[in-house]
Amino acid sequence: MESLGIIAQLTTLGHPQRLAIFRLLVRRAPDALSAGEVAAALSIKPSTLSSYLGALTQAGLVTQRRKGTSLLYGVNLGGVQTMIETLFLDCCRGRPDLCLSLTSSLLDGAITMSDRKFNVLFICTGNSARSIFAESILREEAGDQFEAFSAGTRPYSELNPFALTVLKDKGHDVSALRAKNVSEFQGPDAPVLDFVFTVCDQAANEDCPAWSGQPISAHWGMPDPVKADGTEAQKGLAFQHAYGVLRNRILAFAALPLETLDRISLQKAVDRIAGMDTGADA
């Protein structure tokens, strides 16, 4: 029966659009999305999407829960883990030499650091506000342990003047900040990344190439202060709130005992940080 379940899961993922939905939900974990959000992100017709989500749910790869009048869908981490473990064990029974490196590098042991700092990249669409907040805060609060970077997924962007004002008011040095594209961190000369965090939903929705070196990644999505409406004071409050939320998350991240956590525990820890109360003081 177990093998039949794996066959059903692999068959379900064998369809390109069902696989795209699954990958989106993995990137947005631990968030759960409405069908409308999934449809908008992947440009799939609602009627077709309903069928795909039903197949993924029946295969145990996606969970469904109700929030108010909406149904929310998220990746079933337990079901996915069972599927991967089963495939992994079957593989190792026949060819353990193919799996030993995977076991040691991805599943066992703590994150180790020799004589360098951990490299952390924060990604947003425009690299104009939230990601530069995160880069600046981490550099200020834990620059002795981390090398902080930020980038955007758009081909071109500019730093938001309001965001720069907030950073200056908080005492950050903004002289080295500039809007960058993620391509700067994907070439052979790019720094080896240990952590990659998306801080906006749109960037997490985009299907970017896998990062070399298998950095630990998480989605720390939050509203875009650049899109805030209202008076100048209300817009300013949105930027202050975004700064405060990110500062709380980064302080929690910097306090993690990285030298004692294995990859699985560390992944769970950064996922929990994503769910921290966003009612933060700036």
HELIX and SHEET records of a PDB file:
HELIX    1   1 GLU A    2  LEU A   13  1                                  12    
HELIX    2   2 PRO A   16  ARG A   28  1                                  13    
HELIX    3   3 ALA A   35  LEU A   42  1                                   8    
HELIX    4   4 PRO A   46  GLN A   58  1                                  13    
HELIX    5   5 LEU A   77  GLY A   94  1                                  18    
HELIX    6   6 PRO A   96  LEU A  102  1                                   7    
HELIX    7   7 THR A  103  LEU A  107  3                                   5    
HELIX    8   8 ARG A  130  ALA A  142  1                                  13    
HELIX    9   9 PRO A  161  ASP A  169  1                                   9    
HELIX   10  10 VAL A  182  PHE A  185  5                                   4    
HELIX   11  11 ASP A  201  ASN A  205  1                                   5    
HELIX   12  12 PRO A  225  LYS A  227  5                                   3    
HELIX   13  13 GLU A  232  ALA A  254  1                                  23    
HELIX   14  14 LEU A  258  THR A  260  5                                   3    
HELIX   15  15 ARG A  263  ALA A  274  1                                  12    
SHEET    1   A 3 LEU A  33  SER A  34  0                                        
SHEET    2   A 3 SER A  70  VAL A  75 -1                                        
SHEET    3   A 3 VAL A  62  LYS A  67 -1                                        
SHEET    1   B 4 PHE A 146  GLY A 152  0                                        
SHEET    2   B 4 PHE A 118  CYS A 124  1                                        
SHEET    3   B 4 PHE A 195  THR A 198  1                                        
SHEET    4   B 4 ILE A 216  HIS A 219  1                                        
END                                                                             
